[in-house]
């Protein structure tokens, strides 16, 4: 992570610390970090949120609902700021020798905001909510390996998997897998009653959400603000203006074109964290021309990735290689040939499809990622030399995730990535997964995905994940041109740890409970 405060670091020095690792060195701030104190009302401008958002945990899919989820709900496990995994609502866990059976001891004395005490049935129903053929939850693919969930006594939940999975405790940290009160065979999610560090007071989808600290929360090391107001401000200029004017105390998804100017403001602190966030262009492989892998390969070679990193990310990131695994992850394929801009190779692939040229439209919006329309325009220019006539289509911000993503045949997308490879691949690349936004299916890939999950030998797992990255890169339906650092800012009146989490944006999206006023 890099921190800029009061212009202490110029852009050249800043870029030196943006290597694509999960964490990097922190630039010291002037003075020691003050110890956390309780009190105050935090106002935040978030670059997401739409009128179709709901409190259904199976539908969370943007930074607004994810932040809300981490504030009001608890999960069995938590990814810390250094990337390690710790117990949250689970007190401890243990696995069978083959990692196919897991026992989680549930923490006693945890209450929901309504006063209801968390029990075994709440946990079972909360996980089962995302399981089964009828489930529409985005978490369905990552819980699919669970064959059974059952109680053992009054304090232990047993998970029976269809095979070994050494990463299973990480899966349970996913932001969808919130613990809600049991309601018959399902859960009661509509009220937002959770056991998180903040109580939801108001939720206006696409507009705002407000919270008050939970006075009965079981932890004393989180929940520093008295109250928090989170505003959905998708427009980057409005978000930046609110931050500079002091109308809000923090803002995410900064426009990297103006980060240098913001860094000169002595009242702001800017953070850049390299992690698993990546920007993509997803094509519907069910329909022509994207059903032809030669066309897909042509589109991948017709893109100047280095230009996008320089002109869209302004150096705050690194080139991607058409798969979602980041360089800092355990099973990143270091030997996979990096695609580079090659219009002649793009033309060659088109000829393999019997085409001299092809016409495509690419939908984009700042809701997808900041400056994605500019990225599409750069793509248009580079693709022309490869025989591809690409037309950028500017889509509305509101409704982008409900009306454009997975609806239009070629669209810009942002992904926060996932802590472990299996989770990312299962969520977005497994055949039939609800968030498989290219609708891509590959029998060999799915076979490897299942085998790697249950393989406990590290070297054999690595071989499988390496092959999966090769398959996705060279046969998949998603262009992954760049990995983007998380770049956000807060007022100098707001304090947070020097090392910030990189598993999601803005301190792992737990900024509401982890940050404080100095």
Secondary structure, 3 states (H helix, E strand, C coil): CEEEECCCCCHHHHHCCCCCCCCCCCCCCCCCCCCCCCCCEEEEEECCCCCCCCCCHHHCCCHHHHHHHHHHCCCCEEECCCCCEEECCEEEEEECCCCCEEEEEECCCCECCCCCECCHHHHHHHHHCCCCCCCCCCCHHHHCCEEEEEEECCCEEEEEECCCCCCHHHHCCCCCCCCCEEECCEEECCCCCCCCCEEEEEEECCCEEEEEECCCCCCCCCCCCCEEEEEECCCHHHHHHHHHHCCCCEECCCCCCCHHHHCCCCCEEEEEECCCCEEEEEECCCCCCCCCHHHHHHHHHCCCHHHHHHHCCCCCEEECCCCCCCCCCCCCCCCCCCCCCCHHHHHHHHHHCCCCCEEEEEEECCCCCCCHHHHHHHHHHHHHCCCEEEEEEECCCCCHHHHHCCCCCEEEEEECCCCCHHHHHHHHCCCCCCCCCCCCCCHHHHHHHHHHHHCCCHHHHHHHHHHHHHHHHHHCCEEEEEEECEEEEEECCEECCCCCCCCCHHHHCCHHHHCEEC
